[in-house]
């Protein structure tokens, strides 16, 4: 059994991790080693293909991906077979995590960038739609295949796949895409859970005429099984500790050792200013960013107000990259260039000196239910798993996107401005790869204050507290304020330590007199 070790090369984006790995490949191949280079995106795979060709014209890598109608997983399995006599393959994360483990024992894996270890997704169904899921049944809150329905459900999946093939315009399947996804997940033994939606009071909506049901799919990608099967694994990344990948790697029993591809310490030498856009009194969430800006009379949403503020802060000729979720893509002006969230391998904006990143990173309530299942499965902490989720979806994502700017361009010394969510993100940059960056909170504002859980206090509360502090009896305070006696009694309890201290100092009044 192979040791569960991942060799890591962790360094600042643009420091040359990928180039160092590629420079070592000719030597590895000359020793008879087989190398599988796994990239996260098509763009990065293409760049690796071009770079290795520049390093050595004699190396002829095999590039496997799903473009041009190619079935990447099947092609990769074929290329890994020793009968093919292939020694250097380039593929994507998506195909690697599904490939066969049969032949990986003779391959060295170089995986560029942190892979996403899980895929949490869900669909909402009403009663009519649920009845169409006739091949499965709900057993204890989890969907399972009905007895003797294993073959029919596989036939449904195969028919759907054939009818929705890249070159097939004929649709014979009546299976909806969401139903196909659910069937396929169950056949692959992926956990599929059923939740009845709840109203605002936390009560089940199951008694309503048309209740909604949420079906959750919790898919764990197969990276760690393949890492364990491989001859050796090298990870090239800017971050690791505290990420989702780190949580799952440790949960699967992996440890880390330094990779020979790790570059020497590379520091940023540019002048960088980081502008948090939300004050510490605020908090970053979709509820805040998608709400109406309470500080403005124009009725704009908060995210629009933020982009408008950045727009006014930029110089007339300056451009700014913008990275946000899909729901925020309409909130920018002429100075902003909207970019893909997964920008790894995107290097054609390295002449731009400004970037705005806005990710809250919080798991949705639906996602949190799935995280609870995962934490329990691995006997881990849900709090640590939630922190890892936020690290990956907020801090790591912001870092990757920030370095699409001229931060990775060694040919220019122009100052760089980074507009980020909040001070937590700004401090993350300072604590990692931008320790000399200036943190300027002059643009930070509070747009929507987080409400304290529970009912709002009664308007007469302050008056009641004043009267109680003055020594008035509770019955009289209730009569004057119109509040009931129980409420006044609760207010009095909050004041009792202060009142008791005062009474002890003066040796006056009994407890009964105070009440």
Steps between C-alpha positions, in 0.01 A plus 500: 500500500635842402567760764243775510734788425441807287814693405412868504641805325326793668597849381367835388301495172725570203816390684581226248367181662364368173815593307718328759294182467507511120877560498545178700285286270766429231726358769218292645412360158864415430497284814199311368245668725147561378349843572134597509461878522155599629382858439179665625396671176531468123695827495763373743525163323562679170766715663675194645492332158661804336756549779625142494537522121723806549709318758559197282387449142563127532230456765161421349238525775155349464230755582172345611189712543131506410526747215408396146260234625770289666399284799780614730463236770500206258789646299704559816444142617623377162810723505595390854515136391864383468414347162473853358863581589411856601724681746367856527129588511327832568138493621253695715397453863153392384617200300777396740268469799288245308771301326578137575751434777620176336815639339574803720760310702762572236415870456630813674216748538568874484179679589494874438288706738282372785225270374146547630436183705118513506202602292186588698191558289124493544170523315153602620198285416125527566276196559421456130866501403591264784254239375698485176796363695326165480809281508624619840353528848560706813635284781580690817560827315729347238406397145571141404417283199180300533519120500555352154544845345879494461489415127210732409676796662824421313301480175347842570846647556645342185209621287542852635875495432454382141225752425703787641829411333698778335408391148150369561210737443231237549337494844326174596551522876229658715740523793564852628862603550455538878338155523781350292752656739320347798471156341864501396613605848302218665632239256855620579424462872525875558294612802171665397288653777143627515401808702157659536523878482422706808326831548652804671402366843691177440178298465459237230297595196392140448138575586459756224324417174817501293806459726851531360759230548874555468709210373868534586788318331829473692772398255856451617744514213743211463832680533623333816426147381710573192775670700524189714528277191765714326873448516558855628296820526622861481263791572575850366297767678500845657298388803437181694466531878140557602349426158229248414763291324711500816201393713420206271864402454547470874163327539620242246825445690745692278805686626722754321866521412680773306519445125822532303304736272453758775664828389713713726323767701368757256373830638279764349697818434218721375319779683162355592206671668207292624160665544238314706156605370294392801565628851555264789158604631358346184527144374539353155209289376270489203228642724712812548639532150166438329298726732401861440770743612359660813763777487377626162182673391531365146370151577812322370600159624806487724723328243415766243588771751834331570590480130392860455729602786793308352426651159531851645820403682670376183679739269337598171713265293518214748335162453402256772446124490185385678443154645160418648225242504258496206241705688746788527606519139266785405626733773800651327576794274717575200827479693440140608587183310290210624712184529430133562505398864737211428777712348785252550711501187360836391807716433380743233409769757845532658522855367205609720588654836161496676266220604174478695413166662171449684434153645335439836582127507224405744335159450129521431267336757448216250875454452552504876272197540724313260811616683352363823469158334862514379633606841314214664621251237864583572447557873620856449404843624218676314645833618840419341331379183300823474817704549667297225202563272524874561878497453465333160200696374609838633869541587657253256274613216578867568875431508498312170303773326709785642807348339351520153611865510847644447597345834624210286664727242871542570543752217306783664526678833167681487319521836220247546162570664295212635138565599387215725200402710614584850793536737513123559594455135745791506674354806516160329699660219732669749550176693586301186654651187458876535645582844609849393167597347328812633155441647279804429150485649394845376248342257349258751134560586222336694210440263280264697553425868446141599186469708522351847310169502161511669214750515572872494487669844181684593519879441416554867788286628743787558235699691421195714866447584537866602203476737626174651845651555334792674345255747140499380301187579442256218123529514523878453753463213260261328212745539698798365667321204214270405727195514383183673628401843703202374695723259569754777613216727748381236634854460544523875703179505754652263541793738505302822879463537544877470209574730613243755849646499356846563273376777783318672713811497223701666353218713156605386189317373422132500472288189121507533506879500707509180253266329 
